[in-house]
Structure formats: structure tokens, C-alpha cells
């Protein structure tokens, strides 16, 4: 750097674009920021783009965290604008920036959202397990409270019931059988 040149650090606040290129030791992405101007009663919003470059080990580390749409502060040195021709003959240009440090605004918000989603999934799993336990306990209680059905008695008689005799029944007649060897009579049934 010569003694006549002036170097200054700028802070760019914006959102990371959709195209992120990461190679070992180099991270390249576009940052979009909004510019508003009011002229009389008319307000105009314009989107501007800056092509950012990060080098070294910091680029390798930040490549894990830089995602499309994340809002951040980009600290670095502004570079020369790049210019390229379009097919209609006009030219398009974009500013460049050599980024030294990145402060991600929404990372904590995104991390918090992911943590809350994980907690919600855990709670849903616990709720499902509790509902299953409750259902099984309710079924056990219902089975324990239910009286078992009486076993079905088989029918003793098929068809008409027999008539029951009235009065005292006659005792059975005993038959006396005599054996020749012993000589004592034995009753037979």
C-alpha cells in the first residue's frame, strides 16, 4: 500500500444471497441490502448487492454457518467494483468487499427455533407414550372391573323334561347270592 492510499473498514448489514461458493480457504457469497430514499412524497426502495470474499481458516469455519437468507453484519474492506456486460449491450456492476469478521444476527434466532422444534418433538413423543400408557391402564381397569360371565351349563335333558314321581320312592330290592365255598350269604346290588 502506498502512502497516498487510504484504507478503511466498512460494516455491511444485509442478507446472504442464494448462491454461496465455498472452496478450501475461500468463501464467496453475495449480500443483499436495501436502500430507501424519500423525495418529497415518494419513497423508493432499491436492493443493492455486494460480492463478499472471505479467505483463510476463517472462510472454512464460516462456510458451516453462512446459509442463504441469514442476516448478518459483515466487517471488512471495500474493494473495487466488478463490471460485466449483459447480452443487451449494457453493463452491470457490483461492489466487492473483503470480509474480516461476520456477526450473524439470526443465527441465535434460528438456533432457538430449532431447539424449540426439538423440544416440541420430544414433548409430542412423551405425550404419545403417556397416551399409550393411559390407554393400556384404562383397558386393565375395565377388564378388572368386569365380572366374568357365568359358564354356560350344558342342558341336562334334551327334549321334554321327565316327570318327577310323587311320594316316597321304593327302596331297591336286594338280591342275596349264596356262594358254595363260603357258605355265607352276600348281598348283591
Secondary structure, 3 states (H helix, E strand, C coil): CCCCCCCCCEEEEEEEEEEEEEECCEEEEEEEEEEEEEECCEEEEEEEEEEEEEECHHHHHHCCCCCCCCEEEEEEEECCCEEEECCCCCEEEEEEEEEEEEEECCHHHHHHHHHHHHHHHHHHHHHHHHHHHHHHHHHHHHHHHCCCCCCCCCCCCCCCCCCCCCCCCCCCCCEEEECCCCCCEEEEC
